[in-house]
Amino acid sequence: MGFPTEDDMELVTATVRLTVPPGSAAVMVKNLYLSCDPYMRSRMTRHKEPSYVPDFVPGEVNLLKTKLGFDDAFNYKKEKDLNAALKRCFPEGIDIYFENVGGAMLDAVLLNMRLHGRVSMCGLISQYNLEQLEGVRNLFCIVTKRIRVEGFMVTEYFGTYSKFEEEMAGYLKEGKITYVEDVAEGIENVPAALIRIFYGRNIGKQLVAVARE
């Protein structure tokens, strides 16, 4: 456990066949970018019990409010009281919360949820590198506020990916979706890029450009 380092990873080169057999209906795909995601940390740990995927053997606030269009935002690293920060940004409480952090943030969010609020749980990045996982103290808020909490796994939605891709492409063309990418150059920088996301050093989706054409 603990935070990963670049020494925990190794770039391995290999020779592969780049021709499609005659008569084959297969297509050849060339990766131009690699995506660095928090879930990769879990795959770097050898699990005694099988996981759902196999193990592997700064103006941030201003950016959110201007380019991405959020009404309000705060830098959790600079806030001494997350509960107070959430009350400042959500004086009437939170209706829907997308959970990908966990720990102290989840605890503070539960205190600020409205009656019959909904929490969609996708990940807990604050817990991935801890030897002793943090507990959540405000779970009783789920009862008193009748909050609905549900987990989501991407593997259950592969069947609807084509529909999502079509709709999302339309939103992007229409300018309804705004995104920010943090791109590192070269496959040799994959370890450093992955580690950055666990320290909050990336601004936007962390990618690695493997090739430009």
MODELLER restraints for C-alpha pairs under 7 A, 6 or more apart:
rsr = mdl.restraints
at = mdl.atoms
rsr.add(forms.Gaussian(group=physical.xy_distance, feature=features.Distance(at['CA:1:A'], at['CA:129:A']), mean=5.71, stdev=0.5))
rsr.add(forms.Gaussian(group=physical.xy_distance, feature=features.Distance(at['CA:1:A'], at['CA:130:A']), mean=6.28, stdev=0.5))
rsr.add(forms.Gaussian(group=physical.xy_distance, feature=features.Distance(at['CA:1:A'], at['CA:131:A']), mean=5.44, stdev=0.5))
rsr.add(forms.Gaussian(group=physical.xy_distance, feature=features.Distance(at['CA:2:A'], at['CA:129:A']), mean=4.44, stdev=0.5))
rsr.add(forms.Gaussian(group=physical.xy_distance, feature=features.Distance(at['CA:2:A'], at['CA:130:A']), mean=5.54, stdev=0.5))
rsr.add(forms.Gaussian(group=physical.xy_distance, feature=features.Distance(at['CA:2:A'], at['CA:131:A']), mean=6.32, stdev=0.5))
rsr.add(forms.Gaussian(group=physical.xy_distance, feature=features.Distance(at['CA:3:A'], at['CA:129:A']), mean=5.05, stdev=0.5))
rsr.add(forms.Gaussian(group=physical.xy_distance, feature=features.Distance(at['CA:4:A'], at['CA:195:A']), mean=6.56, stdev=0.5))
rsr.add(forms.Gaussian(group=physical.xy_distance, feature=features.Distance(at['CA:5:A'], at['CA:195:A']), mean=6.70, stdev=0.5))
rsr.add(forms.Gaussian(group=physical.xy_distance, feature=features.Distance(at['CA:6:A'], at['CA:191:A']), mean=5.22, stdev=0.5))
rsr.add(forms.Gaussian(group=physical.xy_distance, feature=features.Distance(at['CA:6:A'], at['CA:192:A']), mean=6.04, stdev=0.5))
rsr.add(forms.Gaussian(group=physical.xy_distance, feature=features.Distance(at['CA:9:A'], at['CA:191:A']), mean=6.24, stdev=0.5))
rsr.add(forms.Gaussian(group=physical.xy_distance, feature=features.Distance(at['CA:11:A'], at['CA:188:A']), mean=6.67, stdev=0.5))
rsr.add(forms.Gaussian(group=physical.xy_distance, feature=features.Distance(at['CA:20:A'], at['CA:26:A']), mean=6.94, stdev=0.5))
rsr.add(forms.Gaussian(group=physical.xy_distance, feature=features.Distance(at['CA:31:A'], at['CA:210:A']), mean=6.94, stdev=0.5))
rsr.add(forms.Gaussian(group=physical.xy_distance, feature=features.Distance(at['CA:32:A'], at['CA:209:A']), mean=5.90, stdev=0.5))
rsr.add(forms.Gaussian(group=physical.xy_distance, feature=features.Distance(at['CA:32:A'], at['CA:210:A']), mean=5.07, stdev=0.5))
rsr.add(forms.Gaussian(group=physical.xy_distance, feature=features.Distance(at['CA:32:A'], at['CA:211:A']), mean=4.70, stdev=0.5))
rsr.add(forms.Gaussian(group=physical.xy_distance, feature=features.Distance(at['CA:32:A'], at['CA:212:A']), mean=6.13, stdev=0.5))
rsr.add(forms.Gaussian(group=physical.xy_distance, feature=features.Distance(at['CA:33:A'], at['CA:207:A']), mean=6.38, stdev=0.5))
rsr.add(forms.Gaussian(group=physical.xy_distance, feature=features.Distance(at['CA:33:A'], at['CA:208:A']), mean=5.32, stdev=0.5))
rsr.add(forms.Gaussian(group=physical.xy_distance, feature=features.Distance(at['CA:33:A'], at['CA:209:A']), mean=4.42, stdev=0.5))
rsr.add(forms.Gaussian(group=physical.xy_distance, feature=features.Distance(at['CA:33:A'], at['CA:210:A']), mean=5.24, stdev=0.5))
rsr.add(forms.Gaussian(group=physical.xy_distance, feature=features.Distance(at['CA:33:A'], at['CA:211:A']), mean=6.97, stdev=0.5))
rsr.add(forms.Gaussian(group=physical.xy_distance, feature=features.Distance(at['CA:34:A'], at['CA:207:A']), mean=5.55, stdev=0.5))
rsr.add(forms.Gaussian(group=physical.xy_distance, feature=features.Distance(at['CA:34:A'], at['CA:208:A']), mean=4.91, stdev=0.5))
rsr.add(forms.Gaussian(group=physical.xy_distance, feature=features.Distance(at['CA:34:A'], at['CA:209:A']), mean=6.50, stdev=0.5))
rsr.add(forms.Gaussian(group=physical.xy_distance, feature=features.Distance(at['CA:34:A'], at['CA:210:A']), mean=6.89, stdev=0.5))
rsr.add(forms.Gaussian(group=physical.xy_distance, feature=features.Distance(at['CA:35:A'], at['CA:206:A']), mean=6.26, stdev=0.5))
rsr.add(forms.Gaussian(group=physical.xy_distance, feature=features.Distance(at['CA:35:A'], at['CA:207:A']), mean=4.61, stdev=0.5))
rsr.add(forms.Gaussian(group=physical.xy_distance, feature=features.Distance(at['CA:35:A'], at['CA:208:A']), mean=6.38, stdev=0.5))
rsr.add(forms.Gaussian(group=physical.xy_distance, feature=features.Distance(at['CA:36:A'], at['CA:193:A']), mean=6.92, stdev=0.5))
rsr.add(forms.Gaussian(group=physical.xy_distance, feature=features.Distance(at['CA:36:A'], at['CA:194:A']), mean=5.30, stdev=0.5))
rsr.add(forms.Gaussian(group=physical.xy_distance, feature=features.Distance(at['CA:36:A'], at['CA:206:A']), mean=5.51, stdev=0.5))
rsr.add(forms.Gaussian(group=physical.xy_distance, feature=features.Distance(at['CA:36:A'], at['CA:207:A']), mean=5.86, stdev=0.5))
rsr.add(forms.Gaussian(group=physical.xy_distance, feature=features.Distance(at['CA:38:A'], at['CA:125:A']), mean=6.25, stdev=0.5))
rsr.add(forms.Gaussian(group=physical.xy_distance, feature=features.Distance(at['CA:41:A'], at['CA:128:A']), mean=6.53, stdev=0.5))
rsr.add(forms.Gaussian(group=physical.xy_distance, feature=features.Distance(at['CA:42:A'], at['CA:128:A']), mean=6.49, stdev=0.5))
rsr.add(forms.Gaussian(group=physical.xy_distance, feature=features.Distance(at['CA:43:A'], at['CA:54:A']), mean=6.65, stdev=0.5))
rsr.add(forms.Gaussian(group=physical.xy_distance, feature=features.Distance(at['CA:43:A'], at['CA:55:A']), mean=4.24, stdev=0.5))
rsr.add(forms.Gaussian(group=physical.xy_distance, feature=features.Distance(at['CA:43:A'], at['CA:56:A']), mean=5.26, stdev=0.5))
rsr.add(forms.Gaussian(group=physical.xy_distance, feature=features.Distance(at['CA:44:A'], at['CA:55:A']), mean=6.06, stdev=0.5))
rsr.add(forms.Gaussian(group=physical.xy_distance, feature=features.Distance(at['CA:44:A'], at['CA:56:A']), mean=5.38, stdev=0.5))
rsr.add(forms.Gaussian(group=physical.xy_distance, feature=features.Distance(at['CA:45:A'], at['CA:55:A']), mean=6.55, stdev=0.5))
rsr.add(forms.Gaussian(group=physical.xy_distance, feature=features.Distance(at['CA:46:A'], at['CA:55:A']), mean=6.12, stdev=0.5))
rsr.add(forms.Gaussian(group=physical.xy_distance, feature=features.Distance(at['CA:61:A'], at['CA:73:A']), mean=5.73, stdev=0.5))
rsr.add(forms.Gaussian(group=physical.xy_distance, feature=features.Distance(at['CA:61:A'], at['CA:74:A']), mean=5.83, stdev=0.5))
rsr.add(forms.Gaussian(group=physical.xy_distance, feature=features.Distance(at['CA:61:A'], at['CA:75:A']), mean=6.29, stdev=0.5))
rsr.add(forms.Gaussian(group=physical.xy_distance, feature=features.Distance(at['CA:64:A'], at['CA:70:A']), mean=5.71, stdev=0.5))
rsr.add(forms.Gaussian(group=physical.xy_distance, feature=features.Distance(at['CA:64:A'], at['CA:73:A']), mean=6.79, stdev=0.5))
rsr.add(forms.Gaussian(group=physical.xy_distance, feature=features.Distance(at['CA:65:A'], at['CA:71:A']), mean=6.07, stdev=0.5))
rsr.add(forms.Gaussian(group=physical.xy_distance, feature=features.Distance(at['CA:65:A'], at['CA:72:A']), mean=6.13, stdev=0.5))
rsr.add(forms.Gaussian(group=physical.xy_distance, feature=features.Distance(at['CA:65:A'], at['CA:73:A']), mean=6.79, stdev=0.5))
rsr.add(forms.Gaussian(group=physical.xy_distance, feature=features.Distance(at['CA:68:A'], at['CA:178:A']), mean=5.93, stdev=0.5))
rsr.add(forms.Gaussian(group=physical.xy_distance, feature=features.Distance(at['CA:72:A'], at['CA:89:A']), mean=6.16, stdev=0.5))
rsr.add(forms.Gaussian(group=physical.xy_distance, feature=features.Distance(at['CA:79:A'], at['CA:85:A']), mean=6.92, stdev=0.5))
rsr.add(forms.Gaussian(group=physical.xy_distance, feature=features.Distance(at['CA:82:A'], at['CA:105:A']), mean=6.85, stdev=0.5))
rsr.add(forms.Gaussian(group=physical.xy_distance, feature=features.Distance(at['CA:82:A'], at['CA:108:A']), mean=6.05, stdev=0.5))
rsr.add(forms.Gaussian(group=physical.xy_distance, feature=features.Distance(at['CA:83:A'], at['CA:108:A']), mean=4.87, stdev=0.5))
rsr.add(forms.Gaussian(group=physical.xy_distance, feature=features.Distance(at['CA:87:A'], at['CA:112:A']), mean=6.92, stdev=0.5))
rsr.add(forms.Gaussian(group=physical.xy_distance, feature=features.Distance(at['CA:93:A'], at['CA:112:A']), mean=5.22, stdev=0.5))
rsr.add(forms.Gaussian(group=physical.xy_distance, feature=features.Distance(at['CA:93:A'], at['CA:113:A']), mean=5.41, stdev=0.5))
rsr.add(forms.Gaussian(group=physical.xy_distance, feature=features.Distance(at['CA:93:A'], at['CA:114:A']), mean=5.22, stdev=0.5))
rsr.add(forms.Gaussian(group=physical.xy_distance, feature=features.Distance(at['CA:94:A'], at['CA:112:A']), mean=6.05, stdev=0.5))
rsr.add(forms.Gaussian(group=physical.xy_distance, feature=features.Distance(at['CA:94:A'], at['CA:113:A']), mean=4.58, stdev=0.5))
rsr.add(forms.Gaussian(group=physical.xy_distance, feature=features.Distance(at['CA:94:A'], at['CA:114:A']), mean=5.44, stdev=0.5))
rsr.add(forms.Gaussian(group=physical.xy_distance, feature=features.Distance(at['CA:94:A'], at['CA:117:A']), mean=6.99, stdev=0.5))
rsr.add(forms.Gaussian(group=physical.xy_distance, feature=features.Distance(at['CA:95:A'], at['CA:113:A']), mean=6.23, stdev=0.5))
rsr.add(forms.Gaussian(group=physical.xy_distance, feature=features.Distance(at['CA:95:A'], at['CA:114:A']), mean=5.61, stdev=0.5))
rsr.add(forms.Gaussian(group=physical.xy_distance, feature=features.Distance(at['CA:95:A'], at['CA:117:A']), mean=4.63, stdev=0.5))
rsr.add(forms.Gaussian(group=physical.xy_distance, feature=features.Distance(at['CA:95:A'], at['CA:118:A']), mean=6.33, stdev=0.5))
rsr.add(forms.Gaussian(group=physical.xy_distance, feature=features.Distance(at['CA:96:A'], at['CA:117:A']), mean=5.80, stdev=0.5))
rsr.add(forms.Gaussian(group=physical.xy_distance, feature=features.Distance(at['CA:96:A'], at['CA:118:A']), mean=4.87, stdev=0.5))
rsr.add(forms.Gaussian(group=physical.xy_distance, feature=features.Distance(at['CA:96:A'], at['CA:119:A']), mean=5.87, stdev=0.5))
rsr.add(forms.Gaussian(group=physical.xy_distance, feature=features.Distance(at['CA:97:A'], at['CA:118:A']), mean=6.42, stdev=0.5))
rsr.add(forms.Gaussian(group=physical.xy_distance, feature=features.Distance(at['CA:97:A'], at['CA:119:A']), mean=4.83, stdev=0.5))
rsr.add(forms.Gaussian(group=physical.xy_distance, feature=features.Distance(at['CA:97:A'], at['CA:120:A']), mean=6.31, stdev=0.5))
rsr.add(forms.Gaussian(group=physical.xy_distance, feature=features.Distance(at['CA:98:A'], at['CA:119:A']), mean=5.92, stdev=0.5))
rsr.add(forms.Gaussian(group=physical.xy_distance, feature=features.Distance(at['CA:98:A'], at['CA:120:A']), mean=4.90, stdev=0.5))
rsr.add(forms.Gaussian(group=physical.xy_distance, feature=features.Distance(at['CA:98:A'], at['CA:121:A']), mean=6.14, stdev=0.5))
rsr.add(forms.Gaussian(group=physical.xy_distance, feature=features.Distance(at['CA:99:A'], at['CA:119:A']), mean=6.70, stdev=0.5))
rsr.add(forms.Gaussian(group=physical.xy_distance, feature=features.Distance(at['CA:99:A'], at['CA:120:A']), mean=5.86, stdev=0.5))
rsr.add(forms.Gaussian(group=physical.xy_distance, feature=features.Distance(at['CA:99:A'], at['CA:121:A']), mean=4.59, stdev=0.5))
rsr.add(forms.Gaussian(group=physical.xy_distance, feature=features.Distance(at['CA:99:A'], at['CA:122:A']), mean=5.88, stdev=0.5))
rsr.add(forms.Gaussian(group=physical.xy_distance, feature=features.Distance(at['CA:99:A'], at['CA:123:A']), mean=6.41, stdev=0.5))
rsr.add(forms.Gaussian(group=physical.xy_distance, feature=features.Distance(at['CA:100:A'], at['CA:121:A']), mean=6.43, stdev=0.5))
rsr.add(forms.Gaussian(group=physical.xy_distance, feature=features.Distance(at['CA:100:A'], at['CA:122:A']), mean=5.39, stdev=0.5))
rsr.add(forms.Gaussian(group=physical.xy_distance, feature=features.Distance(at['CA:100:A'], at['CA:123:A']), mean=4.10, stdev=0.5))
rsr.add(forms.Gaussian(group=physical.xy_distance, feature=features.Distance(at['CA:100:A'], at['CA:124:A']), mean=4.92, stdev=0.5))
rsr.add(forms.Gaussian(group=physical.xy_distance, feature=features.Distance(at['CA:100:A'], at['CA:125:A']), mean=6.24, stdev=0.5))
rsr.add(forms.Gaussian(group=physical.xy_distance, feature=features.Distance(at['CA:101:A'], at['CA:123:A']), mean=6.35, stdev=0.5))
rsr.add(forms.Gaussian(group=physical.xy_distance, feature=features.Distance(at['CA:101:A'], at['CA:124:A']), mean=4.31, stdev=0.5))
rsr.add(forms.Gaussian(group=physical.xy_distance, feature=features.Distance(at['CA:101:A'], at['CA:125:A']), mean=4.89, stdev=0.5))
rsr.add(forms.Gaussian(group=physical.xy_distance, feature=features.Distance(at['CA:101:A'], at['CA:126:A']), mean=5.38, stdev=0.5))
rsr.add(forms.Gaussian(group=physical.xy_distance, feature=features.Distance(at['CA:102:A'], at['CA:124:A']), mean=4.65, stdev=0.5))
rsr.add(forms.Gaussian(group=physical.xy_distance, feature=features.Distance(at['CA:102:A'], at['CA:125:A']), mean=6.84, stdev=0.5))
rsr.add(forms.Gaussian(group=physical.xy_distance, feature=features.Distance(at['CA:102:A'], at['CA:126:A']), mean=5.94, stdev=0.5))
rsr.add(forms.Gaussian(group=physical.xy_distance, feature=features.Distance(at['CA:103:A'], at['CA:126:A']), mean=6.25, stdev=0.5))
rsr.add(forms.Gaussian(group=physical.xy_distance, feature=features.Distance(at['CA:103:A'], at['CA:127:A']), mean=6.92, stdev=0.5))
rsr.add(forms.Gaussian(group=physical.xy_distance, feature=features.Distance(at['CA:103:A'], at['CA:134:A']), mean=5.97, stdev=0.5))
rsr.add(forms.Gaussian(group=physical.xy_distance, feature=features.Distance(at['CA:103:A'], at['CA:135:A']), mean=6.97, stdev=0.5))
rsr.add(forms.Gaussian(group=physical.xy_distance, feature=features.Distance(at['CA:103:A'], at['CA:136:A']), mean=6.47, stdev=0.5))
rsr.add(forms.Gaussian(group=physical.xy_distance, feature=features.Distance(at['CA:107:A'], at['CA:136:A']), mean=5.84, stdev=0.5))
rsr.add(forms.Gaussian(group=physical.xy_distance, feature=features.Distance(at['CA:107:A'], at['CA:137:A']), mean=6.40, stdev=0.5))
rsr.add(forms.Gaussian(group=physical.xy_distance, feature=features.Distance(at['CA:107:A'], at['CA:138:A']), mean=5.60, stdev=0.5))
rsr.add(forms.Gaussian(group=physical.xy_distance, feature=features.Distance(at['CA:110:A'], at['CA:138:A']), mean=6.38, stdev=0.5))
rsr.add(forms.Gaussian(group=physical.xy_distance, feature=features.Distance(at['CA:110:A'], at['CA:141:A']), mean=6.09, stdev=0.5))
rsr.add(forms.Gaussian(group=physical.xy_distance, feature=features.Distance(at['CA:111:A'], at['CA:138:A']), mean=6.91, stdev=0.5))
rsr.add(forms.Gaussian(group=physical.xy_distance, feature=features.Distance(at['CA:111:A'], at['CA:141:A']), mean=6.61, stdev=0.5))
rsr.add(forms.Gaussian(group=physical.xy_distance, feature=features.Distance(at['CA:114:A'], at['CA:145:A']), mean=6.69, stdev=0.5))
rsr.add(forms.Gaussian(group=physical.xy_distance, feature=features.Distance(at['CA:115:A'], at['CA:145:A']), mean=4.58, stdev=0.5))
rsr.add(forms.Gaussian(group=physical.xy_distance, feature=features.Distance(at['CA:115:A'], at['CA:146:A']), mean=6.11, stdev=0.5))
rsr.add(forms.Gaussian(group=physical.xy_distance, feature=features.Distance(at['CA:115:A'], at['CA:147:A']), mean=6.68, stdev=0.5))
rsr.add(forms.Gaussian(group=physical.xy_distance, feature=features.Distance(at['CA:116:A'], at['CA:145:A']), mean=6.03, stdev=0.5))
rsr.add(forms.Gaussian(group=physical.xy_distance, feature=features.Distance(at['CA:116:A'], at['CA:146:A']), mean=4.99, stdev=0.5))
rsr.add(forms.Gaussian(group=physical.xy_distance, feature=features.Distance(at['CA:116:A'], at['CA:147:A']), mean=4.82, stdev=0.5))
rsr.add(forms.Gaussian(group=physical.xy_distance, feature=features.Distance(at['CA:116:A'], at['CA:148:A']), mean=6.78, stdev=0.5))
rsr.add(forms.Gaussian(group=physical.xy_distance, feature=features.Distance(at['CA:117:A'], at['CA:147:A']), mean=4.91, stdev=0.5))
rsr.add(forms.Gaussian(group=physical.xy_distance, feature=features.Distance(at['CA:117:A'], at['CA:148:A']), mean=6.38, stdev=0.5))
rsr.add(forms.Gaussian(group=physical.xy_distance, feature=features.Distance(at['CA:118:A'], at['CA:147:A']), mean=5.67, stdev=0.5))
rsr.add(forms.Gaussian(group=physical.xy_distance, feature=features.Distance(at['CA:118:A'], at['CA:148:A']), mean=4.80, stdev=0.5))
rsr.add(forms.Gaussian(group=physical.xy_distance, feature=features.Distance(at['CA:118:A'], at['CA:149:A']), mean=5.95, stdev=0.5))
rsr.add(forms.Gaussian(group=physical.xy_distance, feature=features.Distance(at['CA:119:A'], at['CA:148:A']), mean=6.17, stdev=0.5))
rsr.add(forms.Gaussian(group=physical.xy_distance, feature=features.Distance(at['CA:119:A'], at['CA:149:A']), mean=4.66, stdev=0.5))
rsr.add(forms.Gaussian(group=physical.xy_distance, feature=features.Distance(at['CA:119:A'], at['CA:150:A']), mean=6.41, stdev=0.5))
rsr.add(forms.Gaussian(group=physical.xy_distance, feature=features.Distance(at['CA:120:A'], at['CA:149:A']), mean=6.06, stdev=0.5))
rsr.add(forms.Gaussian(group=physical.xy_distance, feature=features.Distance(at['CA:120:A'], at['CA:150:A']), mean=5.26, stdev=0.5))
rsr.add(forms.Gaussian(group=physical.xy_distance, feature=features.Distance(at['CA:120:A'], at['CA:151:A']), mean=5.93, stdev=0.5))
rsr.add(forms.Gaussian(group=physical.xy_distance, feature=features.Distance(at['CA:121:A'], at['CA:150:A']), mean=5.93, stdev=0.5))
rsr.add(forms.Gaussian(group=physical.xy_distance, feature=features.Distance(at['CA:121:A'], at['CA:151:A']), mean=4.49, stdev=0.5))
rsr.add(forms.Gaussian(group=physical.xy_distance, feature=features.Distance(at['CA:121:A'], at['CA:152:A']), mean=6.11, stdev=0.5))
rsr.add(forms.Gaussian(group=physical.xy_distance, feature=features.Distance(at['CA:122:A'], at['CA:151:A']), mean=6.00, stdev=0.5))
rsr.add(forms.Gaussian(group=physical.xy_distance, feature=features.Distance(at['CA:122:A'], at['CA:152:A']), mean=5.40, stdev=0.5))
rsr.add(forms.Gaussian(group=physical.xy_distance, feature=features.Distance(at['CA:122:A'], at['CA:153:A']), mean=6.90, stdev=0.5))
rsr.add(forms.Gaussian(group=physical.xy_distance, feature=features.Distance(at['CA:127:A'], at['CA:133:A']), mean=5.95, stdev=0.5))
rsr.add(forms.Gaussian(group=physical.xy_distance, feature=features.Distance(at['CA:171:A'], at['CA:177:A']), mean=5.71, stdev=0.5))
rsr.add(forms.Gaussian(group=physical.xy_distance, feature=features.Distance(at['CA:180:A'], at['CA:204:A']), mean=4.64, stdev=0.5))
rsr.add(forms.Gaussian(group=physical.xy_distance, feature=features.Distance(at['CA:180:A'], at['CA:205:A']), mean=6.28, stdev=0.5))
rsr.add(forms.Gaussian(group=physical.xy_distance, feature=features.Distance(at['CA:181:A'], at['CA:204:A']), mean=4.70, stdev=0.5))
rsr.add(forms.Gaussian(group=physical.xy_distance, feature=features.Distance(at['CA:181:A'], at['CA:205:A']), mean=4.62, stdev=0.5))
rsr.add(forms.Gaussian(group=physical.xy_distance, feature=features.Distance(at['CA:181:A'], at['CA:206:A']), mean=6.18, stdev=0.5))
rsr.add(forms.Gaussian(group=physical.xy_distance, feature=features.Distance(at['CA:181:A'], at['CA:207:A']), mean=6.97, stdev=0.5))
rsr.add(forms.Gaussian(group=physical.xy_distance, feature=features.Distance(at['CA:182:A'], at['CA:202:A']), mean=6.16, stdev=0.5))
rsr.add(forms.Gaussian(group=physical.xy_distance, feature=features.Distance(at['CA:182:A'], at['CA:203:A']), mean=5.75, stdev=0.5))
rsr.add(forms.Gaussian(group=physical.xy_distance, feature=features.Distance(at['CA:182:A'], at['CA:204:A']), mean=5.45, stdev=0.5))
rsr.add(forms.Gaussian(group=physical.xy_distance, feature=features.Distance(at['CA:182:A'], at['CA:205:A']), mean=5.65, stdev=0.5))
rsr.add(forms.Gaussian(group=physical.xy_distance, feature=features.Distance(at['CA:182:A'], at['CA:206:A']), mean=4.85, stdev=0.5))
rsr.add(forms.Gaussian(group=physical.xy_distance, feature=features.Distance(at['CA:182:A'], at['CA:207:A']), mean=6.06, stdev=0.5))
rsr.add(forms.Gaussian(group=physical.xy_distance, feature=features.Distance(at['CA:183:A'], at['CA:206:A']), mean=6.06, stdev=0.5))
rsr.add(forms.Gaussian(group=physical.xy_distance, feature=features.Distance(at['CA:183:A'], at['CA:207:A']), mean=4.80, stdev=0.5))
rsr.add(forms.Gaussian(group=physical.xy_distance, feature=features.Distance(at['CA:183:A'], at['CA:208:A']), mean=5.44, stdev=0.5))
rsr.add(forms.Gaussian(group=physical.xy_distance, feature=features.Distance(at['CA:183:A'], at['CA:209:A']), mean=6.52, stdev=0.5))
rsr.add(forms.Gaussian(group=physical.xy_distance, feature=features.Distance(at['CA:184:A'], at['CA:193:A']), mean=6.70, stdev=0.5))
rsr.add(forms.Gaussian(group=physical.xy_distance, feature=features.Distance(at['CA:184:A'], at['CA:207:A']), mean=6.28, stdev=0.5))
rsr.add(forms.Gaussian(group=physical.xy_distance, feature=features.Distance(at['CA:184:A'], at['CA:208:A']), mean=4.69, stdev=0.5))
rsr.add(forms.Gaussian(group=physical.xy_distance, feature=features.Distance(at['CA:184:A'], at['CA:209:A']), mean=6.12, stdev=0.5))
rsr.add(forms.Gaussian(group=physical.xy_distance, feature=features.Distance(at['CA:185:A'], at['CA:208:A']), mean=5.76, stdev=0.5))
rsr.add(forms.Gaussian(group=physical.xy_distance, feature=features.Distance(at['CA:185:A'], at['CA:209:A']), mean=4.97, stdev=0.5))
rsr.add(forms.Gaussian(group=physical.xy_distance, feature=features.Distance(at['CA:185:A'], at['CA:210:A']), mean=6.82, stdev=0.5))
rsr.add(forms.Gaussian(group=physical.xy_distance, feature=features.Distance(at['CA:186:A'], at['CA:208:A']), mean=6.50, stdev=0.5))
rsr.add(forms.Gaussian(group=physical.xy_distance, feature=features.Distance(at['CA:186:A'], at['CA:209:A']), mean=5.66, stdev=0.5))
rsr.add(forms.Gaussian(group=physical.xy_distance, feature=features.Distance(at['CA:186:A'], at['CA:210:A']), mean=5.07, stdev=0.5))
rsr.add(forms.Gaussian(group=physical.xy_distance, feature=features.Distance(at['CA:187:A'], at['CA:208:A']), mean=6.65, stdev=0.5))
rsr.add(forms.Gaussian(group=physical.xy_distance, feature=features.Distance(at['CA:187:A'], at['CA:210:A']), mean=5.25, stdev=0.5))
rsr.add(forms.Gaussian(group=physical.xy_distance, feature=features.Distance(at['CA:190:A'], at['CA:208:A']), mean=6.37, stdev=0.5))
rsr.add(forms.Gaussian(group=physical.xy_distance, feature=features.Distance(at['CA:193:A'], at['CA:206:A']), mean=7.00, stdev=0.5))
rsr.add(forms.Gaussian(group=physical.xy_distance, feature=features.Distance(at['CA:196:A'], at['CA:202:A']), mean=6.09, stdev=0.5))
